[in-house]
Amino acid sequence: MIGRIVEVAEDRRHLSMHRGLMMVRSTADDQKELGQVPLDDIAAVIANAHGLSYTNNLLVALAERSVPFVLCGANHNVVGMLFRWTATLSRQSVLRRKSPPAYRSENVYGPLLFARS
């Protein structure tokens, strides 16, 4: 695994998966293939473009490989992330130990939500 960080920064792009590769295509009239990267070589994908589309199959394949998919807003700041759910569940005990005793609950994200408000 190489550990590439793939940033999609140009408008009108479509991301999909084909035979273990992440495919990047233009959504303009020509729809030509702009590039491809083996999924096993990707460490993270940063979606930093307007008019970007992607397939659910690609997102699932990235999540299965524990590759985060970072969503950026119009100001190029991170607004969200998609990541493997089981990796989050394995960190529940860490979150519970780090949260103040008064705010511990069965909700894993309770301490995080409290810290942000």
Backbone bond lengths (Angstrom), bond angles and torsions (degrees), N, CA, C in turn:
res aa  C-N    CA-C-N  psi(-1)  N-CA   C-N-CA  omega(-1)  CA-C   N-CA-C  phi
1 M - - - 1.451 - - 1.525 109.43 -
2 I 1.322 115.66 126.58 1.453 121.17 -177.78 1.514 111.81 -81.64
3 G 1.318 118.45 -39.55 1.454 122.11 179.73 1.516 112.98 86.67
4 R 1.304 117.52 46.79 1.469 121.98 -179.54 1.524 110.67 -78.71
5 I 1.305 116.11 140.90 1.455 121.90 170.53 1.518 106.27 -102.79
6 V 1.326 115.91 117.68 1.460 121.69 -176.53 1.519 108.35 -102.26
7 E 1.326 116.91 119.68 1.456 121.86 175.82 1.522 108.69 -111.38
8 V 1.332 115.52 126.09 1.460 120.71 176.38 1.521 105.49 -102.56
9 A 1.332 116.40 106.69 1.461 121.17 -171.99 1.522 113.42 -114.39
10 E 1.319 118.57 -5.02 1.459 120.14 -179.15 1.519 110.32 -102.61
11 D 1.324 115.86 147.17 1.455 122.23 -177.07 1.527 111.98 -70.15
12 R 1.328 114.80 161.03 1.460 123.97 176.04 1.525 113.31 56.68
13 R 1.314 114.39 60.62 1.465 121.11 177.28 1.521 108.81 -124.31
14 H 1.323 116.08 150.79 1.465 122.16 176.33 1.521 108.05 -126.17
15 L 1.336 116.30 129.03 1.459 122.28 178.87 1.525 108.59 -106.48
16 S 1.303 115.79 133.72 1.459 120.50 178.03 1.527 108.64 -147.22
17 M 1.330 115.64 177.34 1.452 121.10 -179.60 1.527 108.62 -122.40
18 H 1.328 115.15 139.34 1.464 120.40 176.65 1.515 108.49 -149.45
19 R 1.327 116.59 115.56 1.475 122.96 176.51 1.524 113.30 52.38
20 G 1.315 116.29 46.96 1.461 120.54 176.09 1.510 114.88 80.22
21 L 1.325 117.03 11.47 1.461 121.47 179.19 1.521 109.81 -119.63
22 M 1.327 117.18 143.07 1.454 120.76 169.24 1.517 106.73 -87.69
23 M 1.324 115.85 121.19 1.456 121.76 -177.84 1.527 109.10 -101.02
24 V 1.332 116.37 137.09 1.466 122.18 175.52 1.523 106.82 -115.91
25 R 1.331 115.23 122.07 1.463 121.18 -179.70 1.514 110.03 -125.29
26 S 1.309 115.26 154.20 1.456 121.78 173.11 1.521 107.98 -80.66
27 T 1.339 117.07 142.90 1.465 119.70 176.03 1.518 111.10 -98.26
28 A 1.310 117.24 9.17 1.467 121.33 175.26 1.535 108.56 -70.59
29 D 1.301 116.39 -176.66 1.463 121.27 -176.04 1.525 113.28 -58.05
30 D 1.328 117.59 -36.98 1.461 119.74 -176.58 1.533 113.21 -76.06
31 Q 1.309 118.96 -26.31 1.465 125.46 -179.50 1.523 112.35 48.14
32 K 1.306 116.23 43.05 1.463 118.36 -178.42 1.522 110.89 -80.13
33 E 1.323 113.95 153.88 1.458 120.75 178.37 1.525 108.78 -76.60
34 L 1.331 115.74 126.81 1.462 120.69 -177.77 1.521 112.84 -98.63
35 G 1.316 116.55 -23.17 1.453 118.89 179.63 1.513 112.04 177.54
36 Q 1.321 114.91 168.67 1.455 121.79 176.75 1.516 109.13 -150.39
37 V 1.332 115.02 144.81 1.466 121.47 -179.04 1.527 107.78 -136.56
38 P 1.328 118.32 133.39 1.473 119.47 175.54 1.531 110.26 -61.17
39 L 1.332 116.94 133.61 1.461 120.74 -178.39 1.523 112.25 -60.05
40 D 1.320 117.41 -34.40 1.460 120.48 -178.87 1.528 113.32 -70.78
41 D 1.324 117.55 -14.03 1.469 121.18 178.91 1.523 112.94 -93.15
42 I 1.338 118.23 -5.53 1.458 121.93 -174.01 1.522 110.37 -91.03
43 A 1.344 116.68 130.40 1.461 122.40 175.64 1.523 111.02 -96.44
44 A 1.344 118.27 -31.76 1.467 122.89 179.05 1.517 108.77 -162.63
45 V 1.342 115.22 153.22 1.462 121.59 174.12 1.516 107.30 -121.93
46 I 1.335 116.32 128.34 1.459 121.77 179.00 1.523 107.70 -112.54
47 A 1.329 115.95 116.65 1.467 122.09 -179.87 1.521 107.84 -94.91
48 N 1.323 115.92 100.01 1.462 121.98 -172.75 1.529 110.16 -124.67
49 A 1.326 117.00 42.99 1.465 120.47 -176.53 1.520 110.11 -139.83
50 H 1.319 115.74 154.50 1.463 121.27 173.77 1.521 108.13 -86.77
51 G 1.308 117.00 151.57 1.453 119.96 177.67 1.506 113.11 68.03
52 L 1.303 117.39 26.80 1.459 121.67 179.34 1.522 108.80 -89.54
53 S 1.325 116.49 135.20 1.461 120.93 175.12 1.518 108.32 -128.40
54 Y 1.321 115.23 156.69 1.460 120.10 -178.30 1.516 108.35 -154.07
55 T 1.318 115.89 157.97 1.455 120.71 -178.52 1.524 110.15 -93.18
56 N 1.320 114.49 152.94 1.457 120.05 176.82 1.524 110.76 -64.44
57 N 1.326 117.37 -35.36 1.471 120.49 178.40 1.521 111.45 -58.33
58 L 1.319 117.02 -39.39 1.458 120.32 178.33 1.519 110.45 -65.76
59 L 1.326 117.65 -46.20 1.463 120.71 -178.97 1.523 111.48 -62.15
60 V 1.326 117.17 -39.58 1.463 120.87 178.31 1.527 110.24 -65.74
61 A 1.321 117.48 -44.10 1.470 121.03 179.82 1.524 111.35 -62.95
62 L 1.331 117.27 -39.13 1.467 120.41 177.19 1.527 110.61 -66.61
63 A 1.323 117.16 -42.43 1.467 120.75 179.48 1.529 110.93 -64.00
64 E 1.314 117.65 -39.06 1.469 120.87 178.10 1.520 111.54 -62.26
65 R 1.311 116.58 -26.94 1.464 121.56 178.66 1.528 112.07 -95.70
66 S 1.327 117.36 8.41 1.476 123.70 -178.79 1.524 112.28 59.49
67 V 1.323 116.48 36.06 1.461 122.28 177.75 1.527 108.26 -97.33
68 P 1.339 118.56 117.68 1.470 119.55 179.09 1.530 111.39 -71.88
69 F 1.334 115.44 144.62 1.459 122.96 176.13 1.522 105.78 -114.02
70 V 1.320 117.09 109.84 1.464 123.01 -173.39 1.524 109.63 -95.45
71 L 1.335 116.44 127.84 1.461 122.77 179.78 1.517 109.70 -102.70
72 C 1.323 117.15 126.30 1.466 121.92 -179.74 1.521 109.80 -111.76
73 G 1.332 115.85 147.07 1.454 121.97 179.15 1.518 112.15 -87.99
74 A 1.340 115.44 -172.30 1.461 121.20 -178.36 1.528 112.24 -63.60
75 N 1.334 116.75 -26.18 1.468 120.62 178.84 1.532 112.30 -89.95
76 H 1.320 117.23 9.02 1.469 125.39 177.86 1.522 113.45 68.38
77 N 1.323 117.64 16.83 1.465 121.51 174.05 1.523 109.05 -95.05
78 V 1.302 115.74 152.63 1.460 121.05 179.84 1.527 109.41 -68.33
79 V 1.335 115.82 129.91 1.467 120.63 177.01 1.529 111.72 -116.22
80 G 1.317 117.57 -12.15 1.457 119.85 179.05 1.510 111.67 -174.66
81 M 1.337 113.95 167.28 1.461 120.70 178.36 1.517 109.48 -143.48
82 L 1.304 116.24 143.98 1.459 122.74 170.27 1.522 106.32 -110.09
83 F 1.330 116.14 130.67 1.451 119.44 -178.67 1.518 109.43 -149.58
84 R 1.291 116.20 170.77 1.468 121.93 -176.07 1.522 110.48 -64.82
85 W 1.304 116.59 128.35 1.464 121.18 -176.47 1.519 111.99 -69.81
86 T 1.307 120.10 -40.67 1.467 121.10 -177.74 1.519 111.06 -64.52
87 A 1.318 117.70 -29.21 1.463 119.89 175.82 1.523 110.01 -65.59
88 T 1.319 117.04 -35.23 1.456 121.22 178.05 1.516 110.59 -68.70
89 L 1.315 117.37 -42.43 1.454 120.66 -178.90 1.521 112.15 -63.53
90 S 1.319 117.39 -32.20 1.459 119.67 179.93 1.517 112.02 -70.99
91 R 1.319 117.71 -14.55 1.468 121.27 179.82 1.526 112.38 -96.95
92 Q 1.322 118.60 5.61 1.452 121.04 -178.30 1.514 112.13 -57.68
93 S 1.318 117.22 -45.20 1.459 119.38 -176.49 1.526 110.73 -65.71
94 V 1.320 117.47 -34.37 1.464 120.29 177.86 1.522 109.94 -65.34
95 L 1.334 117.05 -44.23 1.457 120.35 178.81 1.525 111.30 -62.72
96 R 1.322 116.89 -40.41 1.463 119.80 -179.68 1.522 111.41 -66.28
97 R 1.322 117.83 -39.44 1.467 120.14 -179.92 1.519 111.79 -68.35
98 K 1.330 117.61 -31.96 1.464 120.60 -177.04 1.521 112.94 -84.81
99 S 1.331 117.90 -14.32 1.457 119.80 -178.36 1.524 110.19 -82.71
100 P 1.340 117.49 150.47 1.465 120.46 177.54 1.523 109.93 -62.97
101 P 1.335 118.37 145.20 1.466 121.23 -176.40 1.524 113.48 -56.30
102 A 1.327 118.02 -34.29 1.464 120.51 -177.17 1.523 112.18 -68.14
103 Y 1.319 118.29 -21.37 1.459 121.21 -175.13 1.518 113.37 -109.46
104 R 1.298 118.90 7.09 1.458 121.01 178.61 1.513 109.72 -70.28
105 S 1.285 114.96 137.15 1.467 120.39 177.71 1.513 108.20 -153.28
106 E 1.311 116.10 -179.33 1.453 120.87 176.98 1.519 111.21 -73.46
107 N 1.323 116.82 -18.10 1.457 120.75 179.13 1.528 108.94 -77.63
108 V 1.313 116.63 116.07 1.463 121.80 -177.72 1.525 110.97 -61.35
109 Y 1.326 117.46 -35.96 1.451 120.70 -173.58 1.524 112.88 -90.26
110 G 1.323 117.90 0.78 1.458 121.07 179.26 1.517 113.18 -53.55
111 P 1.339 119.54 -51.71 1.466 119.87 179.52 1.527 112.94 -62.00
112 L 1.326 116.15 -35.25 1.459 118.80 -179.60 1.530 110.75 -69.82
113 L 1.327 115.95 -41.45 1.466 119.63 178.64 1.522 111.26 -66.25
114 F 1.330 116.02 -38.20 1.456 119.48 179.04 1.529 110.34 -65.35
115 A 1.330 116.60 -39.47 1.466 120.50 -178.13 1.517 111.93 -66.58
116 R 1.327 117.39 -29.77 1.475 120.24 -177.26 1.512 112.51 -83.87
117 S 1.328 119.08 -24.79 1.458 119.88 -174.43 1.516 112.78 -83.47
